């Protein structure tokens, strides 16, 4: 169909109409019917689930377009500019993916022809002629693709996408190489046991913009491949081949010579794996394509005089005028073709097209220069075919992947009914499904629960058990028994209804959005545990307070906040005691998008007031308490003696990573604390509790000897400790890395005089007292800012960082590219407006990416007026509307 071009009509109305028309026409061009798709879902071995992950602006959405256009959903002319998976308006405007979008497609690919003569013609898009026949079912593949955002503020979306896929297409810009975000996301993927394949993107820039020498280009690509392997290699098994045979994950490193790396350009929609060229050249040289493929990467040279292959020492061979095979057989022909087109040498171009057997359409033949490159390369090396081939040949099907991922995904015992069902991935077992995120629907305030069926079949009207995050097996907490209204398949911008969805597929559920907050488990097995909670690589540290301008809009705000916390996997919304509504996000951009959503979508445009961003701090101590602290209970009959001390370095991180955990066996935990962190074994065994909330990075430990009735008050002391660590003594912020040691307790002999009412407030007071005597200070969150910019603009960056208490700790320049990478630490409190200040100082050349890295002490005394730390504490107290003076010690400390 001819497509309405939105280009001529610049006015918004015109554009909107055009896009509506375009949408109608796009959906007509699909090459497959929903019934075919539903039929394909029944073959778990022919499904591939993958997410596209990369650094921001390395071309994920653009690359996804090539697959979408291959499935016939958008036309090849628009592919590359349409960014079909960027469904929201602000995504199209900013050109940044914000939410991860799922899309299911159907392809035909014949695996048996992988090395055959007509391997080039195997990957076909015309599906009308196919009947899905179970015997011939092995030709058809269903691809569930999730396009995820690359911006660091949205990495929680990536985590949600990774959980429900088995493979990852890692996209790397061949000029910028592997950036920080690529590494973070790769590590997340490896933690979820996901197999990566690599796409080296933006080759058009290497040829057209930078006019790289082919040998230099090869070195750049090699560096990209190596740096990906450096990140993934620690996660590989000792003997990956053996692991593969046993049904495990197998080798995760990528290698062009095996076919797990593709090269190409998403914008111009062309790409290739070495296999494509190996098949082309193999006949000419009369060797097997497999051997040819091995020679096309690495230090292989063909000496055309002596007609011999030479291997090894590249320096002498290149000095003798030889070219490595990759350059000679792949890069040279591509760059010759591009140069001929760019220089408009028509005769030469015609000759080359004929030799390559490329037939262009009439309208394409009239193009000259750069616009001609896209249709030519699209015909010669279609990107979708290369990526599709990588997916089908090198990524695992759900049936294989769930066998080894069950251990990572499932929280319960790995031999119960549910775990067995996950391993089998069969549509006939009982149901196990994980909901990874909530997707807002077209009617306001309702959500689809988007997730993946891991076992069994989920169908419309089925009665299921829905577990929230706090569900404990055998209890009724956070458990709902409800039936599902409808099941849908997500197709980018729109959804299609189906009757049921079997294991191994992604699905949207309607009608359970009020029972699931962000993630959850849906099952029909009574004994099932829930799926493991997802670990996010960023934490929400930037907070703003929101209030409404007109008091009558308050119910809207409360409702809007509920919906907001559903729609984003990471954002936190809470109500402070002072009545403020707080929204916490991962960074400036994340908060900005959340607030925009809140105001426009969830509150129907009601005006809101937004405070300046606020940073959450943590309270801590720096040395042991200077004196023994004593608190008496209200009836003066019970006394608690305690001291505080800072935790050994690294323990707090180990607790957050789950290496040390309140549910561990106490002797084993004490061993780890003693061996790795140098704590005293005897005391480490007597850890009563972690706090706050029973899991945080503070210890309450019992260092007393021979106290009567101690066990009776243990719970009360613990409750007081939980309360105190949640709201510290100086500014009501949470505490971090503090150890409270209970040294001696004197109790009343009569049980009624040492109840919770006597002990709990006392425990809290004595905790505060011992913190205030242990030279307390605040911890502030620190961002790791990763800045890429041209060499000449680095001076401005140092200037901006110094004024904001930041410092650069690593600077590396990439050989062969003009870009320098700086890594710097920057306090979160100083990061507001950092991006704009940086762009102003460098003339728009520097691009920062900030992600939360660690907590760092404010090196000043909070109790001395005029210091930085003191000002911060007072500002927090003023904001929380507390008494402006920091409480003095004698408020908590008692005399004997």
NORBEL-V42182 format. One record per residue. N is the residue number from 1. PHI is phi in degrees with one decimal (* if undefined). OMEGA is omega in radians with two decimals (* if undefined). Layout:
[[N:PHI:OMEGA] [N:PHI:OMEGA]]
This chain:
[[1:*:3.07] [2:-75.1:-3.02] [3:-113.8:3.12] [4:-67.7:-3.14] [5:-91.2:-3.13] [6:-79.6:-3.00] [7:-67.2:-3.03] [8:-73.2:-3.06] [9:-91.1:-3.05] [10:-79.7:-3.06] [11:-67.7:-3.03] [12:-62.0:-3.12] [13:-57.8:-3.13] [14:-56.5:-3.10] [15:-64.0:-3.10] [16:-63.0:3.12] [17:-59.7:-3.10] [18:-58.2:-3.07] [19:-69.9:3.10] [20:-66.0:3.12] [21:-61.4:-3.09] [22:-60.8:-3.13] [23:-59.3:-3.12] [24:-60.3:-3.07] [25:-71.2:-3.13] [26:-60.1:-3.02] [27:-71.9:3.12] [28:-78.5:-2.97] [29:-85.0:-3.04] [30:-59.8:-3.07] [31:-84.9:-3.04] [32:-138.7:3.12] [33:-97.7:3.14] [34:-64.5:3.13] [35:-64.0:3.10] [36:-61.7:-3.11] [37:-61.1:-3.12] [38:-62.1:-3.14] [39:-66.8:3.14] [40:-63.6:-3.08] [41:-61.0:-3.09] [42:-75.7:-3.14] [43:-107.5:-3.06] [44:-60.8:-3.12] [45:-77.3:-3.11] [46:-107.0:3.10] [47:-109.3:3.01] [48:-127.0:3.08] [49:-110.2:3.13] [50:-147.4:3.02] [51:-114.3:3.10] [52:-99.3:-3.09] [53:-126.8:3.09] [54:-174.7:3.04] [55:-69.5:-3.13] [56:-64.4:3.10] [57:64.4:3.01] [58:-99.0:3.01] [59:97.9:3.12] [60:-74.0:-3.04] [61:-63.3:-3.13] [62:-63.1:-3.12] [63:-70.2:3.12] [64:-58.7:3.11] [65:-52.8:-3.05] [66:-62.7:3.12] [67:-71.4:-3.11] [68:-64.2:-3.12] [69:-73.5:3.11] [70:-66.3:3.12] [71:-77.0:3.07] [72:81.9:-3.12] [73:-88.3:2.99] [74:-128.6:-3.05] [75:-79.2:-3.06] [76:-68.7:-3.12] [77:-67.6:-3.10] [78:-89.3:-3.07] [79:-58.7:-3.13] [80:104.0:3.09] [81:-108.9:-3.00] [82:-73.2:-3.01] [83:42.3:-3.03] [84:-56.6:-3.05] [85:-83.9:3.03] [86:-85.4:-2.94] [87:-84.1:-3.05] [88:-82.9:-3.12] [89:-66.7:-3.10] [90:-68.2:3.08] [91:-68.9:-3.13] [92:-65.7:-3.09] [93:-67.0:-3.06] [94:-81.4:-3.06] [95:70.7:3.10] [96:-125.4:3.06] [97:-74.4:-3.10] [98:-112.8:3.12] [99:-109.4:3.08] [100:-78.8:-3.06] [101:-120.3:-3.13] [102:-101.9:3.07] [103:-150.6:-3.13] [104:-112.9:-3.09] [105:-134.5:-3.00] [106:-130.4:-3.12] [107:-133.6:3.03] [108:-112.1:3.11] [109:-152.2:-3.09] [110:-99.3:-3.04] [111:-67.1:-3.05] [112:-67.9:-3.09] [113:-89.8:-2.99] [114:-51.3:-3.13] [115:-107.0:-2.98] [116:-71.8:-3.10] [117:-65.9:-3.09] [118:-95.2:-3.13] [119:-59.1:-3.10] [120:-67.2:-3.06] [121:-92.7:-3.00] [122:-66.1:-3.00] [123:-76.6:-3.05] [124:-117.9:-3.12] [125:-101.2:-3.02] [126:-81.8:-2.96] [127:-106.6:-3.09] [128:-58.4:-3.00] [129:-79.2:-3.02] [130:-91.0:2.88] [131:-101.7:3.13] [132:-77.6:-3.08] [133:-112.6:-3.07] [134:-53.8:-3.14] [135:-68.9:-3.11] [136:-93.1:-3.02] [137:-59.5:-3.07] [138:-73.7:3.14] [139:-85.6:-2.96] [140:-100.8:-3.13] [141:-128.0:3.06] [142:-110.9:-3.11] [143:-111.1:2.99] [144:-100.5:-3.01] [145:-114.5:3.06] [146:-122.1:3.12] [147:-91.7:-3.03] [148:-110.3:-3.14] [149:-74.4:-3.13] [150:-107.4:-3.07] [151:-71.4:-2.99] [152:-63.7:3.14] [153:-66.7:-3.09] [154:-108.3:-3.03] [155:-69.7:3.05] [156:-65.5:3.08] [157:-62.9:-3.12] [158:-64.6:3.14] [159:-57.9:-3.13] [160:-63.6:-3.14] [161:-69.5:-3.07] [162:-64.3:-3.07] [163:-57.2:-3.03] [164:-102.8:3.04] [165:-124.7:-3.11] [166:-111.2:-3.11] [167:-131.9:3.12] [168:-134.1:3.02] [169:-97.9:-3.10] [170:-89.4:-3.11] [171:-104.4:3.14] [172:-127.6:3.10] [173:-74.9:-2.99] [174:-69.3:-3.13] [175:-95.5:-3.12] [176:-81.1:3.13] [177:75.6:-3.08] [178:-79.9:-3.11] [179:-99.9:-3.07] [180:-56.2:-3.05] [181:-65.2:3.09] [182:-57.1:-3.10] [183:-65.4:-3.13] [184:-55.6:-3.05] [185:-67.2:3.11] [186:-60.9:-3.14] [187:-62.9:3.10] [188:-59.5:-3.10] [189:-62.1:-3.11] [190:-66.6:3.11] [191:-64.5:3.12] [192:-89.3:-3.11] [193:58.1:-3.12] [194:-116.9:-3.05] [195:-88.6:-3.11] [196:-93.3:2.81] [197:-125.7:-2.97] [198:-112.8:3.00] [199:-123.6:3.08] [200:-89.0:-2.92] [201:-101.5:3.04] [202:64.9:3.08] [203:-66.6:-3.13] [204:-61.0:3.14] [205:-65.7:-3.11] [206:-61.5:-3.09] [207:-83.6:-2.95] [208:-92.0:-3.04] [209:-83.4:-3.00] [210:-89.0:-3.13] [211:43.9:-3.08] [212:-69.7:2.99] [213:-69.4:-3.03] [214:-52.5:-3.14] [215:-63.8:3.14] [216:-65.2:3.12] [217:-61.1:3.13] [218:-58.5:-3.13] [219:-60.7:3.13] [220:-62.9:-3.14] [221:-64.6:-3.10] [222:-61.9:3.13] [223:-60.5:-3.12] [224:-62.0:-3.11] [225:-63.6:-3.10] [226:-66.2:-3.06] [227:-70.5:3.02] [228:-65.4:-3.12] [229:-65.8:3.11] [230:-62.8:-3.11] [231:-69.6:-3.02] [232:-86.6:-2.99] [233:-60.5:3.14] [234:-61.1:-3.08] [235:-89.6:-3.06] [236:-82.2:3.11] [237:-69.5:-3.12] [238:-64.5:3.11] [239:-125.2:-3.00] [240:-61.9:-3.11] [241:-63.0:-3.14] [242:-64.3:-3.14] [243:-60.0:-3.12] [244:-62.6:-3.12] [245:-64.2:-3.13] [246:-80.1:3.12] [247:89.5:3.13] [248:-91.3:-3.07] [249:-68.9:-3.14] [250:81.5:-3.07] [251:-65.8:3.12] [252:-110.0:-3.13] [253:-71.9:-3.10] [254:-100.4:-3.09] [255:-150.2:-3.13] [256:-56.5:-3.05] [257:-72.7:3.05] [258:-93.3:-3.14] [259:104.3:3.13] [260:-94.7:3.06] [261:-126.9:3.04] [262:-114.7:3.09] [263:-121.4:3.09] [264:164.8:-3.14] [265:-135.3:-3.12] [266:-68.6:-3.07] [267:-63.5:-3.11] [268:-94.9:3.00] [269:62.0:3.00] [270:-126.4:-3.14] [271:-172.8:-3.12] [272:-155.0:2.88] [273:-109.3:-3.09] [274:-62.3:-3.10] [275:-59.5:-3.10] [276:-57.6:-3.14] [277:-74.7:-3.13] [278:-59.4:3.14] [279:-65.8:-3.13] [280:-65.4:-3.04] [281:-86.3:-3.00] [282:-59.7:-3.14] [283:-61.1:-3.06] [284:-58.8:-3.12] [285:-91.3:-3.14] [286:67.2:3.03] [287:-123.8:-3.14] [288:-68.2:3.11] [289:-58.6:-3.13] [290:-60.1:-3.12] [291:-68.8:-3.13] [292:-60.2:-3.07] [293:-63.0:3.14] [294:-63.4:-3.05] [295:-81.6:-3.07] [296:-82.8:-3.14] [297:-135.7:3.12] [298:94.0:-3.01] [299:-89.1:3.04] [300:-115.4:-3.14] [301:-129.7:3.08] [302:-105.4:3.10] [303:-87.6:-3.00] [304:-71.8:3.14] [305:-67.5:-3.06] [306:-88.2:3.13] [307:52.4:3.14] [308:-125.3:3.02] [309:-86.3:3.06] [310:-117.4:-3.10] [311:-121.2:3.00] [312:91.2:-2.83] [313:-7.9:-3.07] [314:-61.2:-3.00] [315:-62.0:-3.12] [316:-64.4:-3.09] [317:-62.5:-3.14] [318:-69.1:3.11] [319:-63.2:3.11] [320:-79.7:3.06] [321:85.6:3.08] [322:-85.9:3.07] [323:-118.1:3.11] [324:-67.7:-3.00] [325:-57.7:-3.11] [326:-59.4:-3.14] [327:-69.6:-3.00] [328:-67.0:-2.99] [329:-96.2:-3.07] [330:-117.6:-3.04] [331:-70.4:-3.11] [332:-59.9:-3.14] [333:-58.9:-3.12] [334:-65.5:-3.06] [335:-71.4:3.08] [336:-62.6:3.14] [337:-62.4:-3.14] [338:-61.3:-3.10] [339:-65.5:-3.14] [340:-61.8:3.14] [341:-69.3:-3.11] [342:-65.5:-3.13] [343:-83.6:3.09] [344:56.3:3.06] [345:-87.3:-2.94] [346:-61.5:-3.08] [347:-60.5:-3.10] [348:-60.9:-3.13] [349:-61.1:-3.13] [350:-57.5:-3.10] [351:-62.3:-3.12] [352:-65.1:-3.12] [353:-61.9:-3.12] [354:-66.1:-3.13] [355:-62.3:-3.11] [356:-84.8:3.09] [357:67.0:3.13] [358:-106.7:3.09] [359:-107.2:-3.11] [360:-94.3:3.03] [361:-71.4:-3.12] [362:-56.4:-3.01] [363:-67.7:3.14] [364:-74.2:-3.09] [365:-67.1:-3.10] [366:-82.8:-3.11] [367:-70.0:3.07] [368:-131.2:3.00] [369:67.4:-2.98] [370:-56.5:-3.12] [371:-58.9:-3.11] [372:-74.9:-3.06] [373:-59.5:-3.06] [374:-59.4:-3.13] [375:-61.3:-3.12] [376:-65.2:-3.09] [377:-66.7:3.12] [378:-60.3:-3.13] [379:-73.4:-3.00] [380:-79.1:-3.09] [381:-128.7:-3.09] [382:-66.4:-3.06] [383:-62.9:-3.05] [384:-60.0:-3.10] [385:-63.1:-3.10] [386:-63.9:-3.09] [387:-68.5:-3.13] [388:-60.2:-3.12] [389:-63.0:3.11] [390:-59.3:-3.10] [391:-63.7:-3.03] [392:-69.0:-3.04] [393:-82.9:-2.94] [394:-115.7:3.11] [395:-100.0:-3.06] [396:-77.4:3.03] [397:-82.9:3.14] [398:-55.3:-3.11] [399:-60.1:-3.14] [400:-82.7:-2.98] [401:-69.4:-3.06] [402:-67.8:3.11] [403:-60.9:-3.12] [404:-97.6:3.14] [405:-88.9:-3.07] [406:-54.5:-3.09] [407:-63.9:-3.11] [408:-80.6:-3.00] [409:-83.0:-2.87] [410:-101.0:-3.04] [411:-90.2:-3.04] [412:-81.3:3.07] [413:-65.1:-3.00] [414:-84.7:3.10] [415:-123.5:-3.14] [416:-81.2:-3.00] [417:-59.0:-3.07] [418:-63.5:-3.12] [419:-64.2:3.11] [420:-61.1:-3.11] [421:-63.5:3.13] [422:-62.8:-3.13] [423:-61.6:-3.05] [424:-73.8:-3.10] [425:54.6:-3.06] [426:-126.2:-3.07] [427:-71.6:-3.03] [428:-98.1:-3.13] [429:-77.9:3.02] [430:-61.9:-2.96] [431:-83.9:2.91] [432:-135.6:-3.13] [433:-142.5:3.11] [434:-113.7:3.08] [435:-95.6:-3.02] [436:-98.0:3.08] [437:-160.4:3.11] [438:-105.8:-3.11] [439:-109.2:-3.13] [440:-66.0:-3.12] [441:-100.9:-3.09] [442:-68.7:3.08] [443:-86.1:-2.93] [444:-57.6:2.97] [445:83.9:3.07] [446:-107.0:-3.11] [447:-129.0:2.89] [448:-90.9:3.00] [449:-90.9:-3.07] [450:-101.9:-3.14] [451:-168.0:-3.08] [452:-130.0:3.08] [453:-82.4:-3.12] [454:-96.1:3.12] [455:-157.0:3.10] [456:77.4:-3.10] [457:-131.0:3.11] [458:-103.5:-3.06] [459:-133.7:3.14] [460:-59.3:3.08] [461:80.5:-3.10] [462:-78.5:3.08] [463:-87.2:-3.07] [464:-134.2:3.00] [465:-97.6:-3.13] [466:-113.7:-3.13] [467:-102.0:2.97] [468:-87.6:-3.07] [469:-66.9:-3.07] [470:-98.9:-3.10] [471:-67.6:3.02] [472:-119.8:-3.05] [473:-57.0:3.10] [474:87.8:3.10] [475:-107.3:-3.09] [476:-97.1:-3.04] [477:-67.8:3.06] [478:61.0:-3.14] [479:-122.4:3.09] [480:-127.1:3.01] [481:-106.0:-3.04] [482:-141.5:3.06] [483:-108.0:-3.05] [484:-90.2:-3.08] [485:-77.8:-3.13] [486:-144.3:3.02] [487:-117.7:-3.07] [488:-131.0:2.98] [489:-106.4:3.13] [490:-86.8:3.14] [491:-125.9:-3.14] [492:62.5:-3.03] [493:-78.9:-3.08] [494:-131.4:-3.13] [495:-119.9:3.13] [496:-121.5:-3.09] [497:-86.6:3.02] [498:-132.2:-3.07] [499:-73.9:3.14] [500:-154.0:-3.10] [501:-132.4:-3.12] [502:-86.7:-3.06] [503:-54.8:3.07] [504:90.3:-3.09] [505:-118.5:3.07] [506:-91.0:-3.05] [507:-149.6:2.99] [508:-109.0:3.12] [509:-107.7:3.10] [510:-108.9:2.96] [511:98.7:3.06] [512:-119.4:-3.04] [513:-68.6:-3.14] [514:-80.0:-3.11] [515:-103.0:-3.10] [516:-117.0:3.14] [517:-78.8:-3.13] [518:-125.2:-3.14] [519:-134.0:3.13] [520:-173.4:-3.14] [521:-116.9:3.09] [522:-118.2:-3.04] [523:-151.6:3.03] [524:-119.7:-3.11] [525:-94.0:-3.09] [526:-63.4:-2.99] [527:-88.2:-3.00] [528:-69.4:2.95] [529:-88.5:3.13] [530:-89.4:3.05] [531:-71.0:-3.11] [532:-65.6:3.11] [533:-67.3:-3.11] [534:-82.7:3.09] [535:-98.2:3.14] [536:-94.7:-3.10] [537:-84.5:3.10] [538:-118.4:3.09] [539:-127.6:-3.09] [540:-73.2:-3.10] [541:-114.6:-3.11] [542:-101.1:-3.06] [543:-124.9:2.96] [544:-128.2:3.06] [545:-98.7:-3.09] [546:-118.8:2.98] [547:-139.4:-3.10] [548:-92.5:3.11] [549:-77.7:3.13] [550:-104.4:-3.07] [551:-57.3:-3.08] [552:-71.9:3.12] [553:-86.1:-3.03] [554:-56.8:3.12] [555:-58.7:3.11] [556:-60.9:-3.11] [557:-63.7:-3.11] [558:-60.5:3.13] [559:-65.2:-3.13] [560:-60.1:-3.14] [561:-65.1:3.11] [562:-60.5:-3.10] [563:-68.3:-3.12] [564:-62.3:-3.07] [565:-69.4:3.03] [566:-72.7:-2.90] [567:-77.2:-3.09] [568:-122.5:-3.05] [569:-65.9:-2.96] [570:-106.9:-2.94] [571:-63.2:3.12] [572:-113.4:3.03] [573:-123.8:3.11] [574:-148.9:3.12] [575:-114.8:-3.14] [576:-77.3:3.13] [577:-65.2:-3.12] [578:-74.9:3.10] [579:92.2:3.09] [580:-75.3:2.99] [581:-100.9:-3.04] [582:-112.5:3.01] [583:-117.9:3.14] [584:-114.4:-3.13] [585:-134.5:-3.03] [586:-85.1:-3.11] [587:-173.8:-3.06] [588:-57.8:-3.06] [589:-63.8:-3.14] [590:-58.8:-3.13] [591:-63.9:-3.11] [592:-58.8:-3.14] [593:-64.5:-3.13] [594:-62.0:-3.10] [595:-67.4:3.12] [596:-63.0:3.10] [597:-58.6:-3.08] [598:-58.7:-3.03] [599:-70.9:-2.98] [600:-84.0:-3.00] [601:-91.6:-2.95] [602:-92.9:-3.13] [603:-119.2:3.09] [604:61.5:3.01] [605:81.3:3.09] [606:-67.8:-3.06] [607:-71.1:3.10] [608:-128.6:3.06] [609:-103.0:-3.08] [610:-122.1:-3.13] [611:-75.1:3.02] [612:-63.0:3.13] [613:-60.6:-3.09] [614:-118.8:-3.14] [615:-108.0:3.09] [616:-85.7:3.11] [617:-104.2:3.01] [618:-129.7:3.09] [619:-99.5:-3.14] [620:-152.5:3.07] [621:-120.8:-3.06] [622:-112.2:3.08] [623:-145.6:-3.14] [624:-74.5:-3.14] [625:-55.7:-3.05] [626:-77.1:3.12] [627:-146.2:3.06] [628:-72.8:-3.09] [629:-99.8:-3.08] [630:-129.9:3.00] [631:-131.2:3.10] [632:-104.7:3.11] [633:-76.1:-3.04] [634:-59.3:-3.12] [635:-93.2:3.04] [636:61.6:-3.10] [637:-105.0:-3.11] [638:-121.9:3.11] [639:-127.4:3.06] [640:-116.3:3.07] [641:-112.7:-3.13] [642:-141.3:2.97] [643:-140.0:3.08] [644:-110.2:2.97] [645:-149.9:3.12] [646:-71.7:3.10] [647:-71.4:3.01] [648:-58.2:-3.06] [649:-61.1:3.06] [650:94.6:-3.12] [651:-68.6:-3.11] [652:-60.6:3.12] [653:-67.1:-3.13] [654:-63.0:3.12] [655:-67.5:-3.10] [656:-69.1:3.11] [657:-78.7:3.14] [658:83.3:3.12] [659:-72.5:3.08] [660:-118.9:-2.96] [661:-149.7:-2.98] [662:-59.3:-3.11] [663:-92.0:3.14] [664:-65.1:3.03] [665:-68.2:-2.88] [666:-67.3:-3.13] [667:-70.6:3.13] [668:-63.0:-3.11] [669:-65.3:3.13] [670:-62.4:3.12] [671:-59.2:-3.11] [672:-60.6:-3.11] [673:-63.2:-3.12] [674:-74.3:-3.04] [675:-73.5:-3.03] [676:-85.9:-3.00] [677:-121.2:3.02] [678:71.3:3.02] [679:-82.9:3.11] [680:-73.6:-3.02] [681:-60.2:-3.10] [682:-58.7:-3.12] [683:-72.6:-3.10] [684:-63.9:3.13] [685:-74.8:-3.02] [686:-101.4:3.08] [687:-73.1:-3.12] [688:-80.0:-3.02] [689:-158.5:2.93] [690:-99.6:3.12] [691:-148.2:-0.20] [692:-73.1:3.07] [693:61.8:3.06] [694:77.1:-3.11] [695:-134.8:-2.98] [696:-75.1:-3.07] [697:-86.6:2.99] [698:-134.0:3.13] [699:-113.5:2.87] [700:-112.2:3.13] [701:-129.8:-2.99] [702:-98.6:3.14] [703:-113.4:-3.07] [704:-90.4:-3.14] [705:-122.4:2.96] [706:56.4:3.09] [707:-97.3:3.12] [708:-73.3:3.03] [709:58.1:-3.01] [710:-60.8:-3.06] [711:-63.8:-3.10] [712:-69.5:-3.09] [713:-97.7:-3.07] [714:-53.5:-3.11] [715:-62.1:-3.09] [716:-67.7:3.11] [717:-62.3:3.14] [718:-60.6:-3.14] [719:-60.2:3.12] [720:-62.7:3.13] [721:-65.5:3.13] [722:-60.2:-3.10] [723:-64.9:-3.07] [724:-70.3:-3.12] [725:-74.2:3.11] [726:-74.2:3.11] [727:-128.7:-3.06] [728:-70.2:-3.02] [729:-69.3:-2.98] [730:-84.9:-3.00] [731:-140.0:3.11] [732:61.5:3.08] [733:-92.7:3.11] [734:-64.8:3.08] [735:-95.8:-3.11] [736:-149.8:-3.11] [737:45.2:3.03] [738:-118.6:3.03] [739:-111.5:3.08] [740:-101.9:-3.12] [741:-106.1:3.07] [742:-83.3:-2.99] [743:-95.3:3.14] [744:-155.5:-3.13] [745:-136.6:3.03] [746:-113.3:-3.04] [747:-119.5:3.05] [748:-74.2:-3.07] [749:-69.8:-3.05] [750:-90.1:-3.00] [751:-59.3:-3.04] [752:-70.1:-3.11] [753:-89.7:3.09] [754:-129.4:3.12] [755:-78.6:-3.09] [756:-58.8:-3.09] [757:-61.9:3.12] [758:-85.3:-2.95] [759:-82.7:-2.96] [760:-60.5:3.14] [761:-62.9:3.13] [762:-63.2:-3.12] [763:-59.6:-3.12] [764:-65.3:-3.11] [765:-65.1:-3.06] [766:-70.0:3.08] [767:-63.9:3.12] [768:-60.9:-3.11] [769:-61.2:-3.08] [770:-70.2:3.05] [771:-71.1:-3.09] [772:-68.6:3.11] [773:-88.7:-3.05] [774:-103.7:-3.04] [775:35.7:-3.10] [776:-72.7:3.02] [777:-154.5:3.14] [778:-102.3:2.97] [779:-103.8:3.06] [780:-111.2:3.13] [781:-73.6:-3.12] [782:-119.6:3.05] [783:-88.1:2.88] [784:-96.4:-3.12] [785:-98.0:-3.13] [786:-113.4:-2.99] [787:-117.7:3.04] [788:-112.3:-3.12] [789:-158.0:3.07] [790:-65.9:-3.07] [791:-49.7:-2.96] [792:-77.1:-3.06] [793:-101.5:-3.03] [794:-68.0:-3.09] [795:-56.4:-3.11] [796:-61.9:-3.10] [797:-65.8:3.14] [798:-58.7:3.14] [799:-59.5:-3.10] [800:-64.4:-3.09] [801:-66.4:-3.07] [802:-64.5:-3.14] [803:-68.4:-3.10] [804:-109.1:3.11] [805:56.3:3.12] [806:-101.1:3.00] [807:-147.1:3.13] [808:-83.5:3.11] [809:-120.0:3.08] [810:-155.4:3.09] [811:-138.8:3.09] [812:-136.3:3.09] [813:-106.4:-3.11] [814:-84.5:3.07] [815:-64.5:3.09] [816:85.8:3.03] [817:-138.9:-2.99] [818:-77.6:-2.96] [819:-97.5:3.08] [820:-102.3:3.09] [821:-111.2:3.08] [822:-110.1:2.99] [823:-119.4:-3.10] [824:-141.5:3.00] [825:-98.2:-3.09] [826:-141.0:3.12] [827:-61.8:-3.09] [828:-60.5:-3.09] [829:-64.5:-3.12] [830:-98.9:-2.95] [831:-91.3:-3.11] [832:-73.3:-3.09] [833:75.1:-3.14] [834:-63.7:-3.10] [835:-58.5:-3.09] [836:-69.3:3.12] [837:-63.5:-3.12] [838:-66.9:3.14] [839:-63.2:-3.13] [840:-65.2:-3.07] [841:-73.3:-3.07] [842:-115.9:-3.13] [843:64.7:3.05] [844:75.5:-3.05] [845:-92.5:-3.03] [846:-95.7:3.12] [847:-120.7:3.13] [848:-92.0:2.98] [849:-128.4:-3.12] [850:-106.6:3.02] [851:-137.9:-3.10] [852:-61.3:-3.07] [853:-117.0:-3.10] [854:-160.5:3.07] [855:-100.9:-3.12] [856:-135.8:-3.11] [857:-69.9:2.93] [858:-84.9:-2.97] [859:-83.4:3.03] [860:-153.2:-3.02] [861:-92.0:-3.10] [862:-69.8:-3.05] [863:-92.3:3.09] [864:-94.6:-3.12] [865:-61.1:3.05] [866:94.8:3.12] [867:-80.9:-3.14] [868:-56.7:-3.07] [869:-65.6:-3.14] [870:-62.0:3.13] [871:-60.2:-3.13] [872:-60.5:-3.12] [873:-60.9:-3.11] [874:-64.2:3.14] [875:-63.7:3.13] [876:-64.1:-3.11] [877:-63.4:-3.14] [878:-65.0:-3.11] [879:-66.7:-3.11] [880:-85.4:3.13] [881:57.9:3.05] [882:-95.0:3.04] [883:-57.9:-2.98] [884:-62.7:-3.14] [885:-81.5:3.01] [886:-69.8:-3.10] [887:-58.7:-3.10] [888:-86.1:-3.03] [889:-65.8:-3.01] [890:-68.3:3.07] [891:-69.6:-3.06] [892:-108.5:-3.00] [893:-93.4:3.13] [894:-107.8:3.04] [895:-94.2:3.14] [896:-63.0:*]]
